[in-house]
């Protein structure tokens, strides 16, 4: 990415100058490292601010049901991808999520497949798509990534366990929930799901409310508009 390239070149020039003037190569290397890190932080914050403002700019479109207009604005953010890592993946996560929430599943799929693995909501939607189409191997593979990259998100553990238990893999579901309980020992929804499976009962995934509803796997989703809340609460990450 351009930010890293610029930081590396600038760091090399300044570091070499410090080495030449001081005669200490280790000092030059230390200065090089500091310059690279410093430039990455400053430039990263600059573009993070632009992306955050971009998300804010689509709020009015979403409230007015102008989904396509909102997506076009999001795509305008692709131009920042040459400056920062994972920008395109994060924008794809947003677009895929918005399409999925409007039940435009086929359109959402290519975006969700390229989404940022730390966007647990988008990853869960992708897994739900595979689950709905009985592509269970792909579903489980996606949930493995979701759990691995979002260890502090309660829903990913419970959803993964739900998928497994519904397909008769309760033992593996218990393993997943046990890992979740280790990471989130105070989470009552994980402990409740774990107790249910141990007592041969179904997981009450509905306890997650709108987070579960937005996957469109429940019985009644008509009239629900969780996509607005989801879009308003999305945050871009630098890594």
Biotite code that builds the C-alpha atoms (Angstrom):
import biotite.structure as struc

atoms = struc.array([
    struc.Atom([0.000, 0.000, 0.000], chain_id="A", res_id=1, res_name="UNK", atom_name="CA", element="C"),
    struc.Atom([1.115, 3.577, -0.695], chain_id="A", res_id=2, res_name="UNK", atom_name="CA", element="C"),
    struc.Atom([1.177, 4.544, 2.978], chain_id="A", res_id=3, res_name="UNK", atom_name="CA", element="C"),
    struc.Atom([3.645, 1.784, 3.823], chain_id="A", res_id=4, res_name="UNK", atom_name="CA", element="C"),
    struc.Atom([5.763, 2.568, 0.764], chain_id="A", res_id=5, res_name="UNK", atom_name="CA", element="C"),
    struc.Atom([5.945, 6.268, 1.594], chain_id="A", res_id=6, res_name="UNK", atom_name="CA", element="C"),
    struc.Atom([6.670, 5.512, 5.240], chain_id="A", res_id=7, res_name="UNK", atom_name="CA", element="C"),
    struc.Atom([9.451, 3.073, 4.317], chain_id="A", res_id=8, res_name="UNK", atom_name="CA", element="C"),
    struc.Atom([11.133, 5.484, 1.875], chain_id="A", res_id=9, res_name="UNK", atom_name="CA", element="C"),
    struc.Atom([10.883, 8.403, 4.301], chain_id="A", res_id=10, res_name="UNK", atom_name="CA", element="C"),
    struc.Atom([12.161, 6.240, 7.137], chain_id="A", res_id=11, res_name="UNK", atom_name="CA", element="C"),
    struc.Atom([15.115, 5.041, 5.090], chain_id="A", res_id=12, res_name="UNK", atom_name="CA", element="C"),
    struc.Atom([16.114, 8.584, 4.149], chain_id="A", res_id=13, res_name="UNK", atom_name="CA", element="C"),
    struc.Atom([15.854, 9.939, 7.681], chain_id="A", res_id=14, res_name="UNK", atom_name="CA", element="C"),
    struc.Atom([17.371, 6.835, 9.251], chain_id="A", res_id=15, res_name="UNK", atom_name="CA", element="C"),
    struc.Atom([20.301, 6.899, 6.852], chain_id="A", res_id=16, res_name="UNK", atom_name="CA", element="C"),
    struc.Atom([20.832, 10.585, 7.619], chain_id="A", res_id=17, res_name="UNK", atom_name="CA", element="C"),
    struc.Atom([20.864, 9.932, 11.357], chain_id="A", res_id=18, res_name="UNK", atom_name="CA", element="C"),
    struc.Atom([23.290, 7.034, 10.873], chain_id="A", res_id=19, res_name="UNK", atom_name="CA", element="C"),
    struc.Atom([25.590, 9.192, 8.735], chain_id="A", res_id=20, res_name="UNK", atom_name="CA", element="C"),
    struc.Atom([25.573, 12.125, 11.150], chain_id="A", res_id=21, res_name="UNK", atom_name="CA", element="C"),
    struc.Atom([25.836, 10.117, 14.365], chain_id="A", res_id=22, res_name="UNK", atom_name="CA", element="C"),
    struc.Atom([27.911, 7.181, 13.219], chain_id="A", res_id=23, res_name="UNK", atom_name="CA", element="C"),
    struc.Atom([25.578, 4.769, 15.052], chain_id="A", res_id=24, res_name="UNK", atom_name="CA", element="C"),
    struc.Atom([23.781, 2.281, 12.808], chain_id="A", res_id=25, res_name="UNK", atom_name="CA", element="C"),
    struc.Atom([21.479, 1.108, 15.602], chain_id="A", res_id=26, res_name="UNK", atom_name="CA", element="C"),
    struc.Atom([20.283, 4.672, 16.133], chain_id="A", res_id=27, res_name="UNK", atom_name="CA", element="C"),
    struc.Atom([19.577, 4.953, 12.424], chain_id="A", res_id=28, res_name="UNK", atom_name="CA", element="C"),
    struc.Atom([17.569, 1.728, 12.498], chain_id="A", res_id=29, res_name="UNK", atom_name="CA", element="C"),
    struc.Atom([15.611, 2.918, 15.551], chain_id="A", res_id=30, res_name="UNK", atom_name="CA", element="C"),
    struc.Atom([14.774, 6.212, 13.839], chain_id="A", res_id=31, res_name="UNK", atom_name="CA", element="C"),
    struc.Atom([13.744, 4.331, 10.693], chain_id="A", res_id=32, res_name="UNK", atom_name="CA", element="C"),
    struc.Atom([11.327, 2.189, 12.726], chain_id="A", res_id=33, res_name="UNK", atom_name="CA", element="C"),
    struc.Atom([9.875, 5.184, 14.552], chain_id="A", res_id=34, res_name="UNK", atom_name="CA", element="C"),
    struc.Atom([9.306, 7.111, 11.316], chain_id="A", res_id=35, res_name="UNK", atom_name="CA", element="C"),
    struc.Atom([7.581, 4.145, 9.650], chain_id="A", res_id=36, res_name="UNK", atom_name="CA", element="C"),
    struc.Atom([5.298, 3.564, 12.631], chain_id="A", res_id=37, res_name="UNK", atom_name="CA", element="C"),
    struc.Atom([4.599, 7.275, 13.079], chain_id="A", res_id=38, res_name="UNK", atom_name="CA", element="C"),
    struc.Atom([3.648, 7.873, 9.449], chain_id="A", res_id=39, res_name="UNK", atom_name="CA", element="C"),
    struc.Atom([1.443, 4.783, 9.401], chain_id="A", res_id=40, res_name="UNK", atom_name="CA", element="C"),
    struc.Atom([-0.406, 5.961, 12.491], chain_id="A", res_id=41, res_name="UNK", atom_name="CA", element="C"),
    struc.Atom([-0.912, 9.514, 11.243], chain_id="A", res_id=42, res_name="UNK", atom_name="CA", element="C"),
    struc.Atom([-1.962, 8.588, 7.724], chain_id="A", res_id=43, res_name="UNK", atom_name="CA", element="C"),
    struc.Atom([-4.071, 5.727, 9.049], chain_id="A", res_id=44, res_name="UNK", atom_name="CA", element="C"),
    struc.Atom([-6.006, 8.078, 11.317], chain_id="A", res_id=45, res_name="UNK", atom_name="CA", element="C"),
    struc.Atom([-6.541, 10.454, 8.416], chain_id="A", res_id=46, res_name="UNK", atom_name="CA", element="C"),
    struc.Atom([-8.122, 7.828, 6.188], chain_id="A", res_id=47, res_name="UNK", atom_name="CA", element="C"),
    struc.Atom([-9.994, 6.214, 9.050], chain_id="A", res_id=48, res_name="UNK", atom_name="CA", element="C"),
    struc.Atom([-11.660, 9.585, 9.593], chain_id="A", res_id=49, res_name="UNK", atom_name="CA", element="C"),
    struc.Atom([-12.623, 9.756, 5.925], chain_id="A", res_id=50, res_name="UNK", atom_name="CA", element="C"),
    struc.Atom([-14.112, 6.256, 6.008], chain_id="A", res_id=51, res_name="UNK", atom_name="CA", element="C"),
    struc.Atom([-16.028, 6.995, 9.198], chain_id="A", res_id=52, res_name="UNK", atom_name="CA", element="C"),
    struc.Atom([-17.437, 10.151, 7.603], chain_id="A", res_id=53, res_name="UNK", atom_name="CA", element="C"),
    struc.Atom([-18.363, 8.091, 4.558], chain_id="A", res_id=54, res_name="UNK", atom_name="CA", element="C"),
    struc.Atom([-20.434, 5.747, 6.726], chain_id="A", res_id=55, res_name="UNK", atom_name="CA", element="C"),
    struc.Atom([-22.124, 8.727, 8.327], chain_id="A", res_id=56, res_name="UNK", atom_name="CA", element="C"),
    struc.Atom([-23.011, 10.163, 4.922], chain_id="A", res_id=57, res_name="UNK", atom_name="CA", element="C"),
    struc.Atom([-25.167, 7.163, 3.996], chain_id="A", res_id=58, res_name="UNK", atom_name="CA", element="C"),
    struc.Atom([-27.424, 7.466, 7.046], chain_id="A", res_id=59, res_name="UNK", atom_name="CA", element="C"),
    struc.Atom([-29.902, 9.743, 5.290], chain_id="A", res_id=60, res_name="UNK", atom_name="CA", element="C"),
    struc.Atom([-30.037, 7.430, 2.272], chain_id="A", res_id=61, res_name="UNK", atom_name="CA", element="C"),
    struc.Atom([-30.802, 4.433, 4.453], chain_id="A", res_id=62, res_name="UNK", atom_name="CA", element="C"),
    struc.Atom([-33.516, 6.243, 6.361], chain_id="A", res_id=63, res_name="UNK", atom_name="CA", element="C"),
    struc.Atom([-35.103, 7.161, 3.026], chain_id="A", res_id=64, res_name="UNK", atom_name="CA", element="C"),
    struc.Atom([-34.828, 3.590, 1.716], chain_id="A", res_id=65, res_name="UNK", atom_name="CA", element="C"),
    struc.Atom([-32.293, 4.624, -0.938], chain_id="A", res_id=66, res_name="UNK", atom_name="CA", element="C"),
    struc.Atom([-30.140, 1.537, -0.576], chain_id="A", res_id=67, res_name="UNK", atom_name="CA", element="C"),
    struc.Atom([-28.590, 1.678, -4.043], chain_id="A", res_id=68, res_name="UNK", atom_name="CA", element="C"),
    struc.Atom([-27.559, 5.305, -3.511], chain_id="A", res_id=69, res_name="UNK", atom_name="CA", element="C"),
    struc.Atom([-25.972, 4.352, -0.183], chain_id="A", res_id=70, res_name="UNK", atom_name="CA", element="C"),
    struc.Atom([-24.021, 1.542, -1.824], chain_id="A", res_id=71, res_name="UNK", atom_name="CA", element="C"),
    struc.Atom([-22.706, 3.834, -4.556], chain_id="A", res_id=72, res_name="UNK", atom_name="CA", element="C"),
    struc.Atom([-21.398, 6.189, -1.881], chain_id="A", res_id=73, res_name="UNK", atom_name="CA", element="C"),
    struc.Atom([-19.719, 3.279, -0.146], chain_id="A", res_id=74, res_name="UNK", atom_name="CA", element="C"),
    struc.Atom([-18.069, 2.188, -3.390], chain_id="A", res_id=75, res_name="UNK", atom_name="CA", element="C"),
    struc.Atom([-16.602, 5.660, -3.668], chain_id="A", res_id=76, res_name="UNK", atom_name="CA", element="C"),
    struc.Atom([-14.476, 4.655, -0.691], chain_id="A", res_id=77, res_name="UNK", atom_name="CA", element="C"),
    struc.Atom([-12.652, 2.061, -2.792], chain_id="A", res_id=78, res_name="UNK", atom_name="CA", element="C"),
    struc.Atom([-10.289, 4.836, -3.849], chain_id="A", res_id=79, res_name="UNK", atom_name="CA", element="C"),
    struc.Atom([-8.762, 4.772, -0.377], chain_id="A", res_id=80, res_name="UNK", atom_name="CA", element="C"),
    struc.Atom([-7.826, 1.094, -0.680], chain_id="A", res_id=81, res_name="UNK", atom_name="CA", element="C"),
    struc.Atom([-4.504, 1.945, -2.318], chain_id="A", res_id=82, res_name="UNK", atom_name="CA", element="C"),
    struc.Atom([-3.544, 3.840, 0.813], chain_id="A", res_id=83, res_name="UNK", atom_name="CA", element="C"),
    struc.Atom([-4.593, 1.463, 3.565], chain_id="A", res_id=84, res_name="UNK", atom_name="CA", element="C"),
    struc.Atom([-4.767, -2.288, 3.955], chain_id="A", res_id=85, res_name="UNK", atom_name="CA", element="C"),
    struc.Atom([-8.193, -3.960, 4.191], chain_id="A", res_id=86, res_name="UNK", atom_name="CA", element="C"),
    struc.Atom([-10.192, -0.889, 3.139], chain_id="A", res_id=87, res_name="UNK", atom_name="CA", element="C"),
    struc.Atom([-11.820, -2.662, 0.193], chain_id="A", res_id=88, res_name="UNK", atom_name="CA", element="C"),
    struc.Atom([-12.646, -5.708, 2.318], chain_id="A", res_id=89, res_name="UNK", atom_name="CA", element="C"),
    struc.Atom([-14.319, -3.542, 4.931], chain_id="A", res_id=90, res_name="UNK", atom_name="CA", element="C"),
    struc.Atom([-16.375, -1.668, 2.346], chain_id="A", res_id=91, res_name="UNK", atom_name="CA", element="C"),
    struc.Atom([-17.380, -4.978, 0.770], chain_id="A", res_id=92, res_name="UNK", atom_name="CA", element="C"),
    struc.Atom([-18.506, -6.079, 4.242], chain_id="A", res_id=93, res_name="UNK", atom_name="CA", element="C"),
    struc.Atom([-20.785, -3.058, 4.514], chain_id="A", res_id=94, res_name="UNK", atom_name="CA", element="C"),
    struc.Atom([-22.271, -3.459, 1.031], chain_id="A", res_id=95, res_name="UNK", atom_name="CA", element="C"),
    struc.Atom([-22.769, -7.191, 1.427], chain_id="A", res_id=96, res_name="UNK", atom_name="CA", element="C"),
    struc.Atom([-24.432, -6.707, 4.800], chain_id="A", res_id=97, res_name="UNK", atom_name="CA", element="C"),
    struc.Atom([-26.863, -4.091, 3.483], chain_id="A", res_id=98, res_name="UNK", atom_name="CA", element="C"),
    struc.Atom([-27.837, -6.274, 0.534], chain_id="A", res_id=99, res_name="UNK", atom_name="CA", element="C"),
    struc.Atom([-28.257, -9.316, 2.734], chain_id="A", res_id=100, res_name="UNK", atom_name="CA", element="C"),
    struc.Atom([-30.457, -7.446, 5.196], chain_id="A", res_id=101, res_name="UNK", atom_name="CA", element="C"),
    struc.Atom([-32.744, -6.519, 2.315], chain_id="A", res_id=102, res_name="UNK", atom_name="CA", element="C"),
    struc.Atom([-32.889, -10.198, 1.327], chain_id="A", res_id=103, res_name="UNK", atom_name="CA", element="C"),
    struc.Atom([-30.970, -9.603, -1.883], chain_id="A", res_id=104, res_name="UNK", atom_name="CA", element="C"),
    struc.Atom([-28.968, -12.698, -1.050], chain_id="A", res_id=105, res_name="UNK", atom_name="CA", element="C"),
    struc.Atom([-27.514, -13.504, -4.469], chain_id="A", res_id=106, res_name="UNK", atom_name="CA", element="C"),
    struc.Atom([-26.282, -9.929, -4.890], chain_id="A", res_id=107, res_name="UNK", atom_name="CA", element="C"),
    struc.Atom([-24.847, -9.915, -1.387], chain_id="A", res_id=108, res_name="UNK", atom_name="CA", element="C"),
    struc.Atom([-22.857, -13.134, -1.761], chain_id="A", res_id=109, res_name="UNK", atom_name="CA", element="C"),
    struc.Atom([-19.858, -11.889, -3.826], chain_id="A", res_id=110, res_name="UNK", atom_name="CA", element="C"),
    struc.Atom([-19.400, -8.962, -1.437], chain_id="A", res_id=111, res_name="UNK", atom_name="CA", element="C"),
    struc.Atom([-19.714, -11.093, 1.686], chain_id="A", res_id=112, res_name="UNK", atom_name="CA", element="C"),
    struc.Atom([-17.235, -13.604, 0.284], chain_id="A", res_id=113, res_name="UNK", atom_name="CA", element="C"),
    struc.Atom([-14.669, -10.789, 0.073], chain_id="A", res_id=114, res_name="UNK", atom_name="CA", element="C"),
    struc.Atom([-15.584, -9.237, 3.411], chain_id="A", res_id=115, res_name="UNK", atom_name="CA", element="C"),
    struc.Atom([-13.250, -8.414, 6.279], chain_id="A", res_id=116, res_name="UNK", atom_name="CA", element="C"),
    struc.Atom([-12.904, -11.423, 8.588], chain_id="A", res_id=117, res_name="UNK", atom_name="CA", element="C"),
    struc.Atom([-13.002, -9.180, 11.663], chain_id="A", res_id=118, res_name="UNK", atom_name="CA", element="C"),
    struc.Atom([-16.458, -7.971, 10.663], chain_id="A", res_id=119, res_name="UNK", atom_name="CA", element="C"),
    struc.Atom([-18.246, -10.702, 12.584], chain_id="A", res_id=120, res_name="UNK", atom_name="CA", element="C"),
    struc.Atom([-21.701, -9.615, 11.427], chain_id="A", res_id=121, res_name="UNK", atom_name="CA", element="C"),
    struc.Atom([-20.806, -9.951, 7.738], chain_id="A", res_id=122, res_name="UNK", atom_name="CA", element="C"),
    struc.Atom([-19.113, -13.286, 8.388], chain_id="A", res_id=123, res_name="UNK", atom_name="CA", element="C"),
    struc.Atom([-22.219, -14.584, 10.156], chain_id="A", res_id=124, res_name="UNK", atom_name="CA", element="C"),
    struc.Atom([-24.368, -13.493, 7.221], chain_id="A", res_id=125, res_name="UNK", atom_name="CA", element="C"),
    struc.Atom([-22.079, -15.335, 4.824], chain_id="A", res_id=126, res_name="UNK", atom_name="CA", element="C"),
    struc.Atom([-22.266, -18.467, 6.969], chain_id="A", res_id=127, res_name="UNK", atom_name="CA", element="C"),
    struc.Atom([-26.058, -18.131, 7.166], chain_id="A", res_id=128, res_name="UNK", atom_name="CA", element="C"),
    struc.Atom([-26.230, -17.945, 3.371], chain_id="A", res_id=129, res_name="UNK", atom_name="CA", element="C"),
    struc.Atom([-24.288, -21.178, 3.071], chain_id="A", res_id=130, res_name="UNK", atom_name="CA", element="C"),
    struc.Atom([-26.395, -22.795, 5.785], chain_id="A", res_id=131, res_name="UNK", atom_name="CA", element="C"),
    struc.Atom([-29.644, -21.829, 4.067], chain_id="A", res_id=132, res_name="UNK", atom_name="CA", element="C"),
    struc.Atom([-28.360, -23.422, 0.855], chain_id="A", res_id=133, res_name="UNK", atom_name="CA", element="C"),
    struc.Atom([-27.212, -26.534, 2.720], chain_id="A", res_id=134, res_name="UNK", atom_name="CA", element="C"),
    struc.Atom([-23.553, -25.862, 1.927], chain_id="A", res_id=135, res_name="UNK", atom_name="CA", element="C"),
    struc.Atom([-22.582, -26.961, 5.410], chain_id="A", res_id=136, res_name="UNK", atom_name="CA", element="C"),
    struc.Atom([-18.847, -27.410, 4.826], chain_id="A", res_id=137, res_name="UNK", atom_name="CA", element="C"),
    struc.Atom([-18.592, -23.803, 3.616], chain_id="A", res_id=138, res_name="UNK", atom_name="CA", element="C"),
    struc.Atom([-20.759, -22.649, 6.496], chain_id="A", res_id=139, res_name="UNK", atom_name="CA", element="C"),
    struc.Atom([-18.527, -24.270, 9.110], chain_id="A", res_id=140, res_name="UNK", atom_name="CA", element="C"),
    struc.Atom([-15.364, -23.027, 7.394], chain_id="A", res_id=141, res_name="UNK", atom_name="CA", element="C"),
    struc.Atom([-16.720, -19.484, 7.489], chain_id="A", res_id=142, res_name="UNK", atom_name="CA", element="C"),
    struc.Atom([-17.686, -19.779, 11.148], chain_id="A", res_id=143, res_name="UNK", atom_name="CA", element="C"),
    struc.Atom([-14.204, -21.083, 11.986], chain_id="A", res_id=144, res_name="UNK", atom_name="CA", element="C"),
    struc.Atom([-12.820, -17.838, 10.549], chain_id="A", res_id=145, res_name="UNK", atom_name="CA", element="C"),
    struc.Atom([-15.447, -15.774, 12.371], chain_id="A", res_id=146, res_name="UNK", atom_name="CA", element="C"),
    struc.Atom([-14.599, -17.335, 15.734], chain_id="A", res_id=147, res_name="UNK", atom_name="CA", element="C"),
    struc.Atom([-10.847, -17.146, 15.144], chain_id="A", res_id=148, res_name="UNK", atom_name="CA", element="C"),
    struc.Atom([-10.950, -13.427, 14.296], chain_id="A", res_id=149, res_name="UNK", atom_name="CA", element="C"),
    struc.Atom([-13.661, -12.310, 16.736], chain_id="A", res_id=150, res_name="UNK", atom_name="CA", element="C"),
    struc.Atom([-12.874, -14.101, 19.979], chain_id="A", res_id=151, res_name="UNK", atom_name="CA", element="C"),
    struc.Atom([-14.758, -11.605, 22.145], chain_id="A", res_id=152, res_name="UNK", atom_name="CA", element="C"),
    struc.Atom([-18.050, -11.694, 20.225], chain_id="A", res_id=153, res_name="UNK", atom_name="CA", element="C"),
    struc.Atom([-20.630, -13.856, 21.973], chain_id="A", res_id=154, res_name="UNK", atom_name="CA", element="C"),
    struc.Atom([-22.899, -14.332, 18.980], chain_id="A", res_id=155, res_name="UNK", atom_name="CA", element="C"),
    struc.Atom([-20.329, -16.070, 16.772], chain_id="A", res_id=156, res_name="UNK", atom_name="CA", element="C"),
    struc.Atom([-19.913, -18.895, 19.286], chain_id="A", res_id=157, res_name="UNK", atom_name="CA", element="C"),
    struc.Atom([-23.632, -19.358, 19.796], chain_id="A", res_id=158, res_name="UNK", atom_name="CA", element="C"),
    struc.Atom([-24.432, -19.184, 16.080], chain_id="A", res_id=159, res_name="UNK", atom_name="CA", element="C"),
    struc.Atom([-21.723, -21.706, 15.209], chain_id="A", res_id=160, res_name="UNK", atom_name="CA", element="C"),
    struc.Atom([-23.004, -24.026, 17.931], chain_id="A", res_id=161, res_name="UNK", atom_name="CA", element="C"),
    struc.Atom([-26.561, -23.550, 16.671], chain_id="A", res_id=162, res_name="UNK", atom_name="CA", element="C"),
    struc.Atom([-25.585, -24.541, 13.131], chain_id="A", res_id=163, res_name="UNK", atom_name="CA", element="C"),
    struc.Atom([-23.752, -27.615, 14.391], chain_id="A", res_id=164, res_name="UNK", atom_name="CA", element="C"),
    struc.Atom([-26.421, -28.746, 16.832], chain_id="A", res_id=165, res_name="UNK", atom_name="CA", element="C"),
    struc.Atom([-29.184, -28.376, 14.245], chain_id="A", res_id=166, res_name="UNK", atom_name="CA", element="C"),
    struc.Atom([-27.242, -30.817, 12.070], chain_id="A", res_id=167, res_name="UNK", atom_name="CA", element="C"),
    struc.Atom([-26.817, -33.348, 14.859], chain_id="A", res_id=168, res_name="UNK", atom_name="CA", element="C"),
    struc.Atom([-23.275, -32.342, 15.846], chain_id="A", res_id=169, res_name="UNK", atom_name="CA", element="C"),
    struc.Atom([-24.003, -31.458, 19.464], chain_id="A", res_id=170, res_name="UNK", atom_name="CA", element="C"),
    struc.Atom([-20.631, -32.678, 20.760], chain_id="A", res_id=171, res_name="UNK", atom_name="CA", element="C"),
    struc.Atom([-18.743, -30.300, 18.493], chain_id="A", res_id=172, res_name="UNK", atom_name="CA", element="C"),
    struc.Atom([-21.219, -27.540, 19.318], chain_id="A", res_id=173, res_name="UNK", atom_name="CA", element="C"),
    struc.Atom([-20.449, -28.038, 23.009], chain_id="A", res_id=174, res_name="UNK", atom_name="CA", element="C"),
    struc.Atom([-16.734, -27.722, 22.230], chain_id="A", res_id=175, res_name="UNK", atom_name="CA", element="C"),
    struc.Atom([-17.328, -24.412, 20.467], chain_id="A", res_id=176, res_name="UNK", atom_name="CA", element="C"),
    struc.Atom([-19.421, -23.033, 23.323], chain_id="A", res_id=177, res_name="UNK", atom_name="CA", element="C"),
    struc.Atom([-16.849, -24.190, 25.861], chain_id="A", res_id=178, res_name="UNK", atom_name="CA", element="C"),
    struc.Atom([-14.227, -22.134, 24.022], chain_id="A", res_id=179, res_name="UNK", atom_name="CA", element="C"),
    struc.Atom([-16.634, -19.208, 24.065], chain_id="A", res_id=180, res_name="UNK", atom_name="CA", element="C"),
    struc.Atom([-17.216, -19.571, 27.783], chain_id="A", res_id=181, res_name="UNK", atom_name="CA", element="C"),
    struc.Atom([-13.458, -19.517, 28.364], chain_id="A", res_id=182, res_name="UNK", atom_name="CA", element="C"),
    struc.Atom([-13.175, -16.234, 26.466], chain_id="A", res_id=183, res_name="UNK", atom_name="CA", element="C"),
    struc.Atom([-16.403, -14.732, 27.854], chain_id="A", res_id=184, res_name="UNK", atom_name="CA", element="C"),
    struc.Atom([-16.961, -16.320, 31.276], chain_id="A", res_id=185, res_name="UNK", atom_name="CA", element="C"),
    struc.Atom([-19.656, -13.809, 32.286], chain_id="A", res_id=186, res_name="UNK", atom_name="CA", element="C"),
    struc.Atom([-21.770, -14.163, 29.162], chain_id="A", res_id=187, res_name="UNK", atom_name="CA", element="C"),
    struc.Atom([-25.062, -15.704, 30.257], chain_id="A", res_id=188, res_name="UNK", atom_name="CA", element="C"),
    struc.Atom([-26.218, -16.437, 26.705], chain_id="A", res_id=189, res_name="UNK", atom_name="CA", element="C"),
    struc.Atom([-23.213, -18.644, 26.020], chain_id="A", res_id=190, res_name="UNK", atom_name="CA", element="C"),
    struc.Atom([-23.481, -20.430, 29.359], chain_id="A", res_id=191, res_name="UNK", atom_name="CA", element="C"),
    struc.Atom([-27.232, -20.840, 28.815], chain_id="A", res_id=192, res_name="UNK", atom_name="CA", element="C"),
    struc.Atom([-26.692, -22.343, 25.366], chain_id="A", res_id=193, res_name="UNK", atom_name="CA", element="C"),
    struc.Atom([-24.059, -24.664, 26.778], chain_id="A", res_id=194, res_name="UNK", atom_name="CA", element="C"),
    struc.Atom([-26.392, -25.851, 29.540], chain_id="A", res_id=195, res_name="UNK", atom_name="CA", element="C"),
    struc.Atom([-29.150, -26.435, 26.995], chain_id="A", res_id=196, res_name="UNK", atom_name="CA", element="C"),
    struc.Atom([-27.000, -28.681, 24.831], chain_id="A", res_id=197, res_name="UNK", atom_name="CA", element="C"),
    struc.Atom([-25.669, -30.606, 27.811], chain_id="A", res_id=198, res_name="UNK", atom_name="CA", element="C"),
    struc.Atom([-29.274, -31.243, 28.819], chain_id="A", res_id=199, res_name="UNK", atom_name="CA", element="C"),
    struc.Atom([-30.167, -32.276, 25.261], chain_id="A", res_id=200, res_name="UNK", atom_name="CA", element="C"),
    struc.Atom([-32.244, -29.187, 24.604], chain_id="A", res_id=201, res_name="UNK", atom_name="CA", element="C"),
    struc.Atom([-32.109, -26.750, 21.705], chain_id="A", res_id=202, res_name="UNK", atom_name="CA", element="C"),
    struc.Atom([-30.134, -23.537, 21.823], chain_id="A", res_id=203, res_name="UNK", atom_name="CA", element="C"),
    struc.Atom([-32.307, -20.452, 22.295], chain_id="A", res_id=204, res_name="UNK", atom_name="CA", element="C"),
    struc.Atom([-30.551, -18.434, 19.613], chain_id="A", res_id=205, res_name="UNK", atom_name="CA", element="C"),
    struc.Atom([-33.551, -16.068, 19.571], chain_id="A", res_id=206, res_name="UNK", atom_name="CA", element="C"),
    struc.Atom([-32.184, -14.589, 22.800], chain_id="A", res_id=207, res_name="UNK", atom_name="CA", element="C"),
    struc.Atom([-29.856, -12.500, 20.643], chain_id="A", res_id=208, res_name="UNK", atom_name="CA", element="C"),
    struc.Atom([-32.814, -10.527, 19.290], chain_id="A", res_id=209, res_name="UNK", atom_name="CA", element="C"),
    struc.Atom([-32.154, -8.337, 16.247], chain_id="A", res_id=210, res_name="UNK", atom_name="CA", element="C"),
    struc.Atom([-28.671, -9.781, 15.753], chain_id="A", res_id=211, res_name="UNK", atom_name="CA", element="C"),
    struc.Atom([-30.295, -13.147, 15.098], chain_id="A", res_id=212, res_name="UNK", atom_name="CA", element="C"),
    struc.Atom([-33.241, -11.680, 13.168], chain_id="A", res_id=213, res_name="UNK", atom_name="CA", element="C"),
    struc.Atom([-31.005, -9.965, 10.639], chain_id="A", res_id=214, res_name="UNK", atom_name="CA", element="C"),
    struc.Atom([-29.788, -13.346, 9.408], chain_id="A", res_id=215, res_name="UNK", atom_name="CA", element="C"),
    struc.Atom([-33.291, -14.097, 8.099], chain_id="A", res_id=216, res_name="UNK", atom_name="CA", element="C"),
    struc.Atom([-33.202, -17.658, 9.358], chain_id="A", res_id=217, res_name="UNK", atom_name="CA", element="C"),
    struc.Atom([-36.096, -17.273, 11.789], chain_id="A", res_id=218, res_name="UNK", atom_name="CA", element="C"),
    struc.Atom([-39.802, -17.721, 11.091], chain_id="A", res_id=219, res_name="UNK", atom_name="CA", element="C"),
    struc.Atom([-40.942, -14.118, 10.808], chain_id="A", res_id=220, res_name="UNK", atom_name="CA", element="C"),
    struc.Atom([-38.825, -11.227, 9.626], chain_id="A", res_id=221, res_name="UNK", atom_name="CA", element="C"),
    struc.Atom([-41.480, -9.128, 7.885], chain_id="A", res_id=222, res_name="UNK", atom_name="CA", element="C"),
    struc.Atom([-41.531, -5.548, 9.003], chain_id="A", res_id=223, res_name="UNK", atom_name="CA", element="C"),
    struc.Atom([-38.143, -5.748, 10.685], chain_id="A", res_id=224, res_name="UNK", atom_name="CA", element="C"),
    struc.Atom([-35.670, -3.102, 9.597], chain_id="A", res_id=225, res_name="UNK", atom_name="CA", element="C"),
    struc.Atom([-32.496, -3.951, 11.499], chain_id="A", res_id=226, res_name="UNK", atom_name="CA", element="C"),
    struc.Atom([-30.273, -2.866, 8.589], chain_id="A", res_id=227, res_name="UNK", atom_name="CA", element="C"),
    struc.Atom([-30.448, 0.764, 9.665], chain_id="A", res_id=228, res_name="UNK", atom_name="CA", element="C"),
    struc.Atom([-29.192, 0.026, 13.152], chain_id="A", res_id=229, res_name="UNK", atom_name="CA", element="C"),
    struc.Atom([-26.491, -2.254, 11.795], chain_id="A", res_id=230, res_name="UNK", atom_name="CA", element="C"),
    struc.Atom([-25.229, 0.314, 9.308], chain_id="A", res_id=231, res_name="UNK", atom_name="CA", element="C"),
    struc.Atom([-25.183, 3.083, 11.879], chain_id="A", res_id=232, res_name="UNK", atom_name="CA", element="C"),
    struc.Atom([-23.121, 1.006, 14.310], chain_id="A", res_id=233, res_name="UNK", atom_name="CA", element="C"),
    struc.Atom([-20.524, -0.299, 11.858], chain_id="A", res_id=234, res_name="UNK", atom_name="CA", element="C"),
    struc.Atom([-16.982, 0.858, 12.495], chain_id="A", res_id=235, res_name="UNK", atom_name="CA", element="C"),
    struc.Atom([-14.028, 0.675, 10.172], chain_id="A", res_id=236, res_name="UNK", atom_name="CA", element="C"),
    struc.Atom([-10.849, -0.880, 11.544], chain_id="A", res_id=237, res_name="UNK", atom_name="CA", element="C"),
    struc.Atom([-7.315, -0.102, 10.505], chain_id="A", res_id=238, res_name="UNK", atom_name="CA", element="C"),
    struc.Atom([-6.246, -3.748, 10.712], chain_id="A", res_id=239, res_name="UNK", atom_name="CA", element="C"),
])
